[in-house]
Every structure is written in C-alpha cells, then in structure tokens.
Amino acid sequence: MQRKVLIISPTSREHEELSVVAAGLDCELVFDEFAGSFFDDVLGSGGIVDAPEVVPLVEETVRRYQGAGLSGVTSGVAYPGMPVSAVVARRLGLRGPSVESVLLCEHKYYSRLAQRALVPRATPDFGLVEPKSPRAPAGMTFPLFVKPVKSSFSRNARMVSGEAELRELVAGGPMPGAYLKPFDDMLGSYTEFASGSANFIAESPLEGAQVSLEGYVSGGRVHTLGVIDSIMYPGTISFRRFQYPSSLPAEVQRRMSRIAETFLKGIGYDDALFNVEFIYDAGSDALHVVEVNPKIASQFTDLFEKVDGSSSYRTLLQVALGEEPDFRKGRGPFKLAASCVLRRFKDGTVLRAPSAEEIGGLKSRLPDARLEVTVSEGRRLSDSMQDGKSFRYCFVNLGADSSDELEAKLEMCERALDFRFSPP
C-alpha cells in the first residue's frame, strides 16, 4: 500500500514542488487547506475579516483523518500549519513535534525565556513592554529593538530610540486581533501557557552578520542541513538575498549547531524541521539567537538542491514518514545558490507583471531558476502580504559557481522580468 502524507496549510510552493519529491519517495500527498485563505487574507486586509473558531476546526481535522491510513503529517508553515499538524500527529499516533514546543517557539517571549534558561550566552537582554504604559523594561535602555510577541514577516518590528517612538509603535497595536485570536485559542487549549499574544517584547540591539541555520530533528537527534547568509538591503532590515553556503568560518557554524541542538533538545522539539536565525558579531566573536522557527524555510528548499543535490522538501517528507533522511552535502550542480528578493520601498499599483510566456522564456535560458511572482496586475503592492517596511514582488532563486556569475544571472532576470508600477 502506498504511504500517504498529510500536508496542512500548503503554500503555492508545496503545491508546485512537493508532488515531484513525493513521487521519488513513493508516497502520496493529501493537501488540507486548513482555514482556507484566512491567514493570508487577514494580513492583507488589515485584519478586517472574521477569525475562525480554530480549536473546533483543529478537532474536526483530527476526526476527518482518523482511519484515513496516513503514514505521516507535516506542514511547510509555522502558523497555523505546524501546531495543527502536531495535534493531528499526536492524536493519530504519527511522528511529529509536541504542540507545546511548536507554540513556544512561535511565541517570542516564551521562546526567549526558554533560550535564557538553556542557551543564556546566546540570548540578548529582553523584556515585555507594558502596553498600557509603554517604557523600557527594567534594567534596559534605549535604543531597543521592539517587536510583537507573535508576528509575521517582521511586521510592526523596528528599532526605537526613545519612549515617544515606543508609545507610537505600541499605540498602533501588535497585529490584527483576528490574526492573534486563533493563536491564543490554541495556546489556551493545547498548552499550559497563558495567552497574551497582543503584547510587544523589547530586546537589546544586535549587530553583525545575520544567518539562518536549517536543520531537522529525528528520533531525538538534531542535524544541521546548512547555514545560509542573510544579506540586507543597505540601511534596512529587509532581506535582499539569502545565499548558501554561508561565508562564515566553519567553527562559528559548528557553534551555531551546538546552540540549536541544546535549545531544541531542551524544549523537547522532535521529528520535524527547524530554522534558527542567528547574528554573529565578528568583532566580539559573539553569537546570538534572533529567533527559532519551528518549520522549514520553503524559500530555501531548492538552494540545497542546487548545491547539495537534494531539496529540503525531501527531508521534510522523510522525517514525517519516520525515515532517516539521506541528505548529503556537495552533490549538486552548483557551488553556491541564492534566493533573491525583488522589492520596492514605496507602495504603488502593479501596472504590468511578466506573462507566463515571458517567465517560461526566461526559464528556458536559465533552467535552474525558480521564479515566483507574488503580485498581480491592477492591485497595489500592499494588497499582498508584506513586512510593513518594503514591498516584495518577486523571488528569484539561482545557482552559480561564483558570486560574479550569480550577479550576472540576477541582472539578466531583472532585465527580462518587465514589472511596471504606478508612482507611489
């Protein structure tokens, strides 16, 4: 009998790419569009949508797949996909992380508390901001990096230089209430954590090179797939591109792996993929955790395929099935790969986006390219999910044998992709 893996809240990437990977593993995929488009709509609409009653929806999902002959369940997104898949896995006796460990990572304050207990040297100073009377937490001074304890795409997160800026940020609220309600409902029903996701956390500013460590935990053993450099647009916290493999020294990367292992084992996270963002300050040789994400970074899946010969989607399915992943390094056709983010820093209407024929023509010239247009003609850039500071309109993933070759390929893509926008 062919094995079946349930995918909760699949993204367009999962719909497009997972079936090919699943065929290579001789398994069938079952896609469940949990809550439909709600979690996309609520971020693109300013929160002017009704939140679903998420706990009954989770329980209904569990009932729907009882007796369905599933061999595994997983998700490519952290919220709501991973906590829902964790509940389904536990109820149906399948491999998966505990819902407590997933939601702990997703709640930035609880995650910091666990980091301070388990990896204190890698944890910056932090504290909750009192929403009714916003001020710097006790013992902390401005400037501070302030962010919601539950957010998406770094929305409403920024550096603040004093109490006036802090009050302004907090007055705007963390995230739409309709976005936070399902999260609080899951915290209240499936963990012993208190709710309170409508809060901000303040942290000491971190300086240095930012990277993402991708890995997986299987049977209690933590493994690193690779470390990816995060390169920002100058003077911003908006990503320009993610490049693999990292240029950081091997010993620094090993230290990152040890920190990730200590933390994930300490919170009981198992049988799932993860992504840990770090900042490394070369001057002080200090490593700090930015955040721990209980999920795969689907934007990077084909970077591993280009460099190592195996997509991390394959690892995702193998872990869900209880197989030992066969990921091995250096077997891909390229020496490096990058996921490049095309952005504007002012809103506007999309007057023109490349046609399917134009994209197909570019891919015939660059077969390794993965192109993902995230906007539509006639709509404003802000109508799609954004980080609140800039406006993404396309992802371009490329492989190359040198940085110069990568830049030349990216320039070719930017010339060929004829986007046009109205003035802001």
URTA-V212794 format. One line per field, one symbol per residue. ss: DSSP state (H for helix, E for strand, C for the rest). Layout:
# URTA-V212794
ss=???
This chain:
# URTA-V212794
ss=CCEEEEEECCCHHHHHHHHHHHHHCCEEEEEECCCCCHHHHHHHCCCCCCCCCHHHHHHHHHHHHCCCCCCEEEECCHHHHHHHHHHHHHHHCCCCCCHHHHHHHHCHHHHHHHHHHHCHHHCCCEEEECCCCCCCCCCCCCCEEEEECCCCCCCCCEEECCHHHHHHHHHCCCCCHHHHHHHHHHHHHHCCCCCCCCCEEEEECCCCEEEEEEEEEECCEEEEEEEEEEEECCCCCCEEEEEECCCCCHHHHHHHHHHHHHHHHHHCCCCEEEEEEEEEECCCCEEEEEEEECCCCHHHHHHHHHHHCCCHHHHHHHHHHCCCCCCCCCCCCCCEEEEEEEEECCCCEEEECCCHHHHHHHHHHCCCCEEEECCCCCCEHHHCCCCCCCEEEEEEEEEECCHHHHHHHHHHHHHHCCCEECCC
